């Protein structure tokens, strides 16, 4: 139920993603599992988590939608993190034969789910599948060569038109600062670059703003990662998820707890996180770093504080989307001003 006297909430973008300077307009993908909302405000689509499998409710919700631009991005992160904690050998970048084979089999299960969704929906409903490069770097099992072999195998499969993306997670050199602690971005880009043009599916890297900021303990790191993926010709997605240098309702300092962005100084945003490092300025810098790349999607992954009701959860998502949209509009305007002043 809506709160009496609540601050008006901006309407979400219901068709596509933010306009990027010098690029096309990719669909806006909202993370459904972190928002925990049954019927999110419709953007360009939703991100779905893959655990043991896709939830039957999620599959039914996707396949009953009619034709349109709505699409799905599937992420393996819940499954990967759980299994990497249980078994340190597990991962696409594991030199342990059983650990790597297990990780490949989990991605094969996602591929089968993609085929099922496409068949049931009767159209190419899955835009991308995001996989992750466990094991942790200091586990004793991480091996860049194993990652190359895994990516080559995965890229040879039929993904029914979906892009196979490695979503980069934090990869700090000091394990005390790690949340995920998976492969370095450069190793991921090398593995992806080996299969580009090889006749398989389209592959690429996606950058999660918050996870890159956690890695470098800096708002500059996400921009550096976006630029590195772009200049490698491999940037296929950017997800806006926050972090903070101090504790928030979403988690500890420098945690991957998906706090929403910081509000702009307009007074219209009452459900965001003032301590978030994902400010409108940071969003504009990240969008500018995309440059002329053509990402498959732009994502928004935010969490509401524990105990939030449905209205508050929807408001967190809606207002976060509005911040991304407004920041993108400002970035486009600045690009136009710079061009016209030359």
TAKAWO-V49572 format. One record per residue. RES is the residue in one letter. SS is DSSP state (2 for helix, 1 for strand, 0 for the rest). PSI is psi in whole degrees, 0 to 359 (999 if undefined). Layout:
res | ss | psi
RES | SS | PSI
RES | SS | PSI
//
This chain:
res | ss | psi
X | 0 | 141
X | 0 | 148
X | 0 | 139
X | 0 | 134
X | 0 | 16
X | 0 | 151
X | 0 | 136
X | 0 | 142
X | 0 | 131
X | 0 | 145
X | 0 | 142
X | 0 | 162
X | 0 | 121
X | 0 | 0
X | 0 | 310
X | 0 | 188
X | 0 | 184
X | 0 | 146
X | 0 | 130
X | 0 | 132
X | 0 | 126
X | 0 | 9
X | 0 | 179
X | 0 | 176
X | 0 | 106
X | 0 | 161
X | 1 | 148
X | 1 | 120
X | 1 | 123
X | 1 | 132
X | 1 | 112
X | 2 | 326
X | 2 | 328
X | 2 | 330
X | 2 | 333
X | 0 | 53
X | 0 | 134
X | 0 | 317
X | 0 | 87
X | 0 | 153
X | 0 | 130
X | 0 | 121
X | 0 | 227
X | 0 | 348
X | 1 | 190
X | 1 | 155
X | 1 | 131
X | 1 | 140
X | 1 | 145
X | 0 | 112
X | 0 | 242
X | 0 | 329
X | 0 | 176
X | 0 | 143
X | 0 | 137
X | 2 | 325
X | 2 | 318
X | 2 | 317
X | 2 | 317
X | 2 | 319
X | 2 | 323
X | 2 | 312
X | 2 | 340
X | 0 | 352
X | 0 | 144
X | 0 | 183
X | 0 | 154
X | 0 | 187
X | 0 | 352
X | 0 | 132
X | 1 | 176
X | 1 | 139
X | 1 | 127
X | 1 | 135
X | 1 | 138
X | 0 | 4
X | 2 | 318
X | 2 | 317
X | 2 | 316
X | 2 | 313
X | 2 | 315
X | 2 | 312
X | 2 | 327
X | 2 | 330
X | 2 | 317
X | 2 | 321
X | 0 | 105
X | 0 | 348
X | 0 | 344
X | 0 | 135
X | 0 | 155
X | 0 | 339
X | 0 | 28
X | 1 | 135
X | 0 | 353
X | 0 | 125
X | 2 | 314
X | 2 | 321
X | 2 | 319
X | 2 | 318
X | 2 | 321
X | 2 | 316
X | 2 | 318
X | 2 | 321
X | 2 | 328
X | 2 | 322
X | 2 | 326
X | 2 | 323
X | 2 | 324
X | 2 | 317
X | 2 | 319
X | 2 | 323
X | 2 | 322
X | 2 | 314
X | 2 | 319
X | 2 | 316
X | 2 | 316
X | 2 | 318
X | 2 | 315
X | 2 | 324
X | 2 | 336
X | 0 | 21
X | 0 | 171
X | 0 | 86
X | 0 | 338
X | 1 | 116
X | 1 | 317
X | 1 | 156
X | 1 | 124
X | 1 | 121
X | 1 | 169
X | 0 | 151
X | 0 | 60
X | 0 | 163
X | 0 | 180
X | 0 | 148
X | 0 | 326
X | 0 | 16
X | 0 | 341
X | 0 | 356
X | 0 | 350
X | 1 | 136
X | 0 | 120
X | 2 | 327
X | 2 | 322
X | 2 | 323
X | 2 | 319
X | 2 | 317
X | 2 | 319
X | 2 | 314
X | 2 | 320
X | 2 | 319
X | 2 | 313
X | 2 | 322
X | 2 | 343
X | 0 | 350
X | 0 | 162
X | 0 | 114
X | 0 | 16
X | 0 | 40
X | 0 | 352
X | 0 | 148
X | 1 | 136
X | 1 | 114
X | 1 | 139
X | 1 | 118
X | 1 | 118
X | 1 | 134
X | 0 | 169
X | 0 | 139
X | 0 | 60
X | 0 | 153
X | 0 | 338
X | 0 | 114
X | 2 | 340
X | 2 | 339
X | 2 | 7
X | 0 | 147
X | 0 | 300
X | 0 | 307
X | 0 | 36
X | 0 | 206
X | 0 | 150
X | 0 | 149
X | 2 | 320
X | 2 | 323
X | 2 | 321
X | 2 | 318
X | 2 | 323
X | 2 | 313
X | 2 | 319
X | 2 | 320
X | 2 | 333
X | 2 | 335
X | 2 | 353
X | 0 | 133
X | 0 | 7
X | 0 | 5
X | 0 | 359
X | 0 | 206
X | 0 | 167
X | 0 | 136
X | 1 | 162
X | 1 | 183
X | 1 | 143
X | 1 | 143
X | 1 | 127
X | 1 | 117
X | 2 | 311
X | 2 | 319
X | 2 | 324
X | 2 | 322
X | 2 | 321
X | 2 | 318
X | 2 | 311
X | 2 | 358
X | 0 | 41
X | 0 | 146
X | 0 | 349
X | 2 | 333
X | 2 | 317
X | 2 | 320
X | 2 | 316
X | 2 | 318
X | 2 | 319
X | 2 | 315
X | 2 | 322
X | 2 | 316
X | 2 | 322
X | 2 | 312
X | 2 | 340
X | 0 | 355
X | 0 | 22
X | 0 | 7
X | 1 | 117
X | 1 | 351
X | 1 | 149
X | 1 | 127
X | 1 | 129
X | 1 | 107
X | 0 | 134
X | 0 | 177
X | 0 | 175
X | 0 | 149
X | 0 | 356
X | 0 | 160
X | 0 | 146
X | 1 | 180
X | 0 | 345
X | 0 | 352
X | 1 | 187
X | 0 | 174
X | 0 | 139
X | 0 | 40
X | 0 | 161
X | 0 | 57
X | 0 | 5
X | 0 | 43
X | 0 | 149
X | 0 | 170
X | 0 | 164
X | 0 | 144
X | 0 | 148
X | 0 | 163
X | 0 | 54
X | 0 | 344
X | 0 | 2
X | 0 | 352
X | 0 | 108
X | 0 | 2
X | 0 | 17
X | 0 | 188
X | 0 | 102
X | 0 | 335
X | 0 | 359
X | 0 | 140
X | 0 | 349
X | 0 | 78
X | 0 | 166
X | 2 | 324
X | 2 | 319
X | 2 | 322
X | 2 | 315
X | 2 | 320
X | 2 | 320
X | 2 | 318
X | 2 | 321
X | 2 | 325
X | 2 | 336
X | 2 | 327
X | 0 | 227
X | 0 | 10
X | 0 | 161
X | 0 | 78
X | 0 | 150
X | 0 | 329
X | 1 | 157
X | 1 | 131
X | 1 | 155
X | 1 | 117
X | 0 | 104
X | 0 | 154
X | 0 | 144
X | 0 | 155
X | 0 | 150
X | 0 | 139
X | 0 | 359
X | 0 | 144
X | 0 | 177
X | 2 | 319
X | 2 | 315
X | 2 | 321
X | 2 | 317
X | 2 | 320
X | 2 | 320
X | 2 | 314
X | 2 | 311
X | 2 | 315
X | 2 | 327
X | 2 | 316
X | 2 | 319
X | 2 | 322
X | 2 | 317
X | 2 | 314
X | 2 | 314
X | 2 | 321
X | 2 | 321
X | 2 | 319
X | 2 | 320
X | 2 | 322
X | 2 | 320
X | 2 | 318
X | 2 | 318
X | 2 | 321
X | 2 | 317
X | 2 | 319
X | 2 | 316
X | 2 | 318
X | 2 | 315
X | 2 | 338
X | 0 | 356
X | 0 | 999
//
